[in-house]
């Protein structure tokens, strides 16, 4: 588990192991989300990186009779 310290300017350094695991590079943007007593940083990826993400996805499913259409 990695721990960081908040600087007097409220800055933190993301540990190298985390940066490497999520392939984070200098200049990339992060979405900041707060939930109750925690903070999450989510990389903002360009849409072009999503190309092929659904390749092989089977969109067929069986609807329950009680579903409204």
KOLGU-213985 format. One record per residue (C-alpha): x, y, z; residue number from 1. Coordinates in steps of 0.05 Angstrom, whole numbers, plus 5000, padded with zeros to 4 digits. Example, Ala and Ser with C-alpha at 12.3 -4.5 7.8 and 13.67 -1.06 7.14 Angstrom:
residues 2
(semi (5246 4910 5156) 1);
(semi (5273 4979 5143) 2);
This chain:
residues 69
(semi (5000 5000 5000) 1);
(semi (5027 5068 4980) 2);
(semi (5022 5130 5024) 3);
(semi (5033 5202 5003) 4);
(semi (5040 5267 5041) 5);
(semi (5001 5330 5024) 6);
(semi (5047 5390 5015) 7);
(semi (5033 5460 5042) 8);
(semi (5006 5476 4972) 9);
(semi (4959 5415 4976) 10);
(semi (5000 5376 4924) 11);
(semi (5015 5302 4925) 12);
(semi (5063 5258 4885) 13);
(semi (5033 5196 4854) 14);
(semi (5080 5138 4871) 15);
(semi (5120 5109 4813) 16);
(semi (5090 5039 4821) 17);
(semi (5020 5068 4812) 18);
(semi (5041 5113 4753) 19);
(semi (5072 5053 4718) 20);
(semi (5013 5007 4732) 21);
(semi (4963 5055 4700) 22);
(semi (5011 5081 4647) 23);
(semi (5006 5153 4671) 24);
(semi (5052 5204 4638) 25);
(semi (5069 5277 4653) 26);
(semi (5017 5326 4627) 27);
(semi (4959 5276 4628) 28);
(semi (4895 5300 4660) 29);
(semi (4859 5265 4718) 30);
(semi (4786 5270 4739) 31);
(semi (4781 5282 4814) 32);
(semi (4721 5251 4850) 33);
(semi (4707 5253 4924) 34);
(semi (4664 5202 4960) 35);
(semi (4649 5215 5033) 36);
(semi (4719 5210 5064) 37);
(semi (4760 5188 5003) 38);
(semi (4788 5218 4938) 39);
(semi (4794 5181 4872) 40);
(semi (4837 5203 4813) 41);
(semi (4814 5175 4746) 42);
(semi (4856 5185 4683) 43);
(semi (4819 5221 4627) 44);
(semi (4833 5181 4564) 45);
(semi (4819 5205 4493) 46);
(semi (4762 5171 4457) 47);
(semi (4809 5145 4403) 48);
(semi (4838 5098 4456) 49);
(semi (4769 5065 4461) 50);
(semi (4773 5039 4390) 51);
(semi (4763 4963 4390) 52);
(semi (4744 4960 4464) 53);
(semi (4678 4924 4447) 54);
(semi (4708 4877 4395) 55);
(semi (4676 4809 4404) 56);
(semi (4622 4836 4450) 57);
(semi (4557 4796 4444) 58);
(semi (4499 4847 4449) 59);
(semi (4445 4793 4450) 60);
(semi (4408 4781 4515) 61);
(semi (4341 4752 4537) 62);
(semi (4291 4803 4563) 63);
(semi (4248 4786 4623) 64);
(semi (4174 4788 4606) 65);
(semi (4163 4840 4661) 66);
(semi (4210 4890 4628) 67);
(semi (4176 4951 4600) 68);
(semi (4190 4965 4527) 69);
